[in-house]
Amino acid sequence: MRRRRHLPPPALLEIDEQTFWEKYRPIVEPAEGQAIRGPEHLANLMATTLWTIVDTGESETLYALPGCHVVNRLGYVVTERPWPHRSVVAVYSQGVAQGERQDGRGT
């Protein structure tokens, strides 16, 4: 019997907010005019297009984590393109205390 070889997970890949928007194309909710949505808007979504926006509490930077998370969750973003693996982390917004942009992308 052959043993399965377990490959290590891919290294953590951190991308900036502009790259996140260009590569994964977050969908702005038409009624709200924002990309961040609450859990009530997540029915019938493909899991690999769902990102959780989290606040680490250590800085004013928000992060988009692939998949559905609960701890430190501010909301969710749905993208047109799926994430390739769970090792992608996107800086979603830096300096969020300055205010929310009109396009729902933070500051």
Contact map, one row per residue, 1 for C-alpha under 8 A:
11100000000000000000000000000000000000000000000000000000000000000000000000000000000000000000000000000000000
11110000000000000000000000000000000000000000000000000000000000000000000000000000000000000000000000000000000
11111000000000000000000000000000000000000000000000000000000000000000000000000000000000000000000000000000000
01111100000000000000000000000000000000000000000000000000000000000000000000000000000000000000000000000000000
00111110000000000000000000000000000000000000000000000000000000000000000000000000000000000000000000000000000
00011111000000000000000000000000000000000000000000000000000000000000000000000000000000000000000000000000000
00001111100000000000000000000000000000000000000000000000000000000000000000000000000000000000000000000000000
00000111110000000000000000000000000000000000000000000000000000000000000000000000000000000000000000000000000
00000011111000000000000000000000000000000000000000000000000000000000000000000000000000100000000000000000000
00000001111100000000000000000000000000000000000000000000000000000000000000000000000000100000000000000000000
00000000111110000000000000000000000000000000000000000000000000000000000000000000000000100000000000000000000
00000000011111000000000000000000000000000000000000000000000000000000000000000000000000111000000000000000000
00000000001111100000000000000000000000000000000000000000000000000000000000000000000000111000000000000000000
00000000000111110000000000000000000000000000000000000000000000000000000000000000000000011110000000000000000
00000000000011111011000000000000000000000000000000000000000000000000000000000000000000011110000000000000000
00000000000001111111000000000000000000000000000000000000000000000000000000000000000000000111000000000000000
00000000000000111111100000000000000000000000000000000000000000000000000000000000000000000111100000000000000
00000000000000011111110000000000000000000000000000000000000000000000000000000000000000000000000000000000000
00000000000000111111111000000000000000000000000000000000000000000000000000000000000000000000000000000000000
00000000000000111111111110000000000000000000000000000000000000000000000000000000000000000111000000000000000
00000000000000001111111111000000000000000000000000000000000000000000000000000000000000000000000000000000000
00000000000000000111111110000000000000000000000000000000000000000000000000000000000000000000000000000000000
00000000000000000011111110000000000000000000000000000000000000000000000000000000100000000000000000000000000
00000000000000000001111111000000000000000000000000000000000000000000000000000011111000000000000000000000000
00000000000000000001111111100000000000000000000000000000000000000000000000000011100000000000000000000000000
00000000000000000000100111110000001000000000000000000000000000000000000000001111000000000000000000000000000
00000000000000000000000011111000001000000000000000000000000000000000000000001111000000000000000000000000000
00000000000000000000000001111101111100000000000000000000000000000000000000000000000000000000000000000011000
00000000000000000000000000111111111110000000000000000000000000000000000000000000000000000000000000000000000
00000000000000000000000000011111110000000000000000000000000000000000000000000000000000000000000000000000000
00000000000000000000000000001111100000000000000000000000000000000000000000000000000000000000000000000000000
00000000000000000000000000011111110000000000000000000000000000000000000000000000000000000000000000000000000
00000000000000000000000000011111111000000000000000000000000000000000000000000000000000000000000000000111000
00000000000000000000000000011101111110000000000000000000000000000000000000000000000000000000000000000111100
00000000000000000000000001111000111110000000000000000000000000000000000000001100000000000000000000000011100
00000000000000000000000000011000011111000000000000001000000000000000000000111000000000000000000000000001100
00000000000000000000000000001000011111101000000000000000000000000000000000111000000000000000000000000000000
00000000000000000000000000000000000111111100000000000000000000000000000000110000000000000000000000000000000
00000000000000000000000000000000000011111100000000000000000000000000000000110000000000000000000000000000000
00000000000000000000000000000000000001111110000000000000000000000000000000000000000000000000000000000000000
00000000000000000000000000000000000011111110000000000000000000000000000000000000000000000000000000000000000
00000000000000000000000000000000000001111111100000000000000000000000000000000000000000000000000000000000000
00000000000000000000000000000000000000011111100000000000000000000000000000000000000000000000000000000000000
00000000000000000000000000000000000000000111110000000000000000000000000000000000000000000000000000000000000
00000000000000000000000000000000000000000111111011000000000000000000000000000000000000000000000000000000000
00000000000000000000000000000000000000000001111111000000000000000000000000000000000000000000000000000000000
00000000000000000000000000000000000000000000111111000000000000000011000000000000000000000000000000000000000
00000000000000000000000000000000000000000000011111000000000000000110000000000000011100000000000000000000000
00000000000000000000000000000000000000000000111111100000000000000110000000000111111000000000000000000000000
00000000000000000000000000000000000000000000111111110000000000000111000000011110010000000000000000000000000
00000000000000000000000000000000000000000000000011111000000000011111000000011110000000000000000000000000000
00000000000000000000000000000000000000000000000001111100000000111111100011111000000000000000000000000000000
00000000000000000000000000000000000100000000000000111110000001111000000011111000000000000001000000000000000
00000000000000000000000000000000000000000000000000011111000001111000001111100000000000000000000000000000000
00000000000000000000000000000000000000000000000000001111100111100000000111000000000000000000000000000000000
00000000000000000000000000000000000000000000000000000111111011100000000100000000000000000000000000000000000
00000000000000000000000000000000000000000000000000000011111100000000000000000000000000000000000000000000000
00000000000000000000000000000000000000000000000000000001111100000000000000000000000000000000000000000000000
00000000000000000000000000000000000000000000000000000001111110000000000000000000000000000000000000000000000
00000000000000000000000000000000000000000000000000000010111111000000000000000000000000000000011110000000000
00000000000000000000000000000000000000000000000000000011001111100000000000000000000000000011111100000000000
00000000000000000000000000000000000000000000000000001111000111110000000000000000000000000011110100000000000
00000000000000000000000000000000000000000000000000011111000011111000000000000000000000001111100000000000000
00000000000000000000000000000000000000000000000000111100000001111100000000000000000000001111000000000000000
00000000000000000000000000000000000000000000000000111100000000111110100000000000000001011100000000000000000
00000000000000000000000000000000000000000000000111110000000000011111000000000000001011111000000000000000000
00000000000000000000000000000000000000000000001111110000000000001111100000000000000001000000000000000000000
00000000000000000000000000000000000000000000001001110000000000000111110000010000000000000000000000000000000
00000000000000000000000000000000000000000000000000010000000000001011111010000000000000000000000000000000000
00000000000000000000000000000000000000000000000000000000000000000001111110000000000000000000000000000000000
00000000000000000000000000000000000000000000000000000100000000000000111110000000000000000000000000000000000
00000000000000000000000000000000000000000000000000000111000000000000011111000000000000000000000000000000000
00000000000000000000000000000000000000000000000000011110000000000000111111110000000000000000000000000000000
00000000000000000000000000000000000000000000000000011110000000000000000111110000000000000000000000000000000
00000000000000000000000000000000000111100000000000011100000000000000000011111000000000000000000000000000000
00000000000000000000000000000000000111100000000001111000000000000001000011111100000000000000000000000000000
00000000000000000000000001100000001110000000000001111000000000000000000000111110000000000000000000000000000
00000000000000000000000001100000001000000000000011100000000000000000000000011111000000000000000000000000000
00000000000000000000000111100000000000000000000011100000000000000000000000001111110000000000000000000000000
00000000000000000000000111100000000000000000000010000000000000000000000000000111110000000000000000000000000
00000000000000000000001110000000000000000000000010000000000000000000000000000011111000000000000000000000000
00000000000000000000000100000000000000000000000111000000000000000000000000000011111100000000000000000000000
00000000000000000000000100000000000000000000000110000000000000000100000000000000111111010000000000000000000
00000000000000000000000000000000000000000000000100000000000000000000000000000000011111010000000000000000000
00000000000000000000000000000000000000000000000000000000000000000100000000000000001111110000000000000000000
00000000000000000000000000000000000000000000000000000000000000001110000000000000001111111000000000000000000
00000000111110000000000000000000000000000000000000000000000000000100000000000000000011111000000000000000000
00000000000111100000000000000000000000000000000000000000000000001100000000000000001111111100000000000000000
00000000000111100000000000000000000000000000000000000000000000111100000000000000000001111110000000000000000
00000000000001111001000000000000000000000000000000000000000000111000000000000000000000011111000000000000000
00000000000001111001000000000000000000000000000000000000000011110000000000000000000000001111110000000000000
00000000000000011001000000000000000000000000000000001000000011110000000000000000000000000111110000000000110
00000000000000001000000000000000000000000000000000000000000011100000000000000000000000000011111100000000111
00000000000000000000000000000000000000000000000000000000000111000000000000000000000000000011111100000000011
00000000000000000000000000000000000000000000000000000000000110000000000000000000000000000000111111000000001
00000000000000000000000000000000000000000000000000000000000111000000000000000000000000000000111111110000011
00000000000000000000000000000000000000000000000000000000000100000000000000000000000000000000001111100000000
00000000000000000000000000000000000000000000000000000000000000000000000000000000000000000000001111110000001
00000000000000000000000000000000000000000000000000000000000000000000000000000000000000000000000111111000011
00000000000000000000000000000000000000000000000000000000000000000000000000000000000000000000000101111101111
00000000000000000000000000000000000000000000000000000000000000000000000000000000000000000000000000111111111
00000000000000000000000000000000110000000000000000000000000000000000000000000000000000000000000000011111100
00000000000000000000000000010000111000000000000000000000000000000000000000000000000000000000000000001111110
00000000000000000000000000010000111100000000000000000000000000000000000000000000000000000000000000011111110
00000000000000000000000000000000011100000000000000000000000000000000000000000000000000000001100000011111111
00000000000000000000000000000000000000000000000000000000000000000000000000000000000000000001110100111011111
00000000000000000000000000000000000000000000000000000000000000000000000000000000000000000000111101111000111
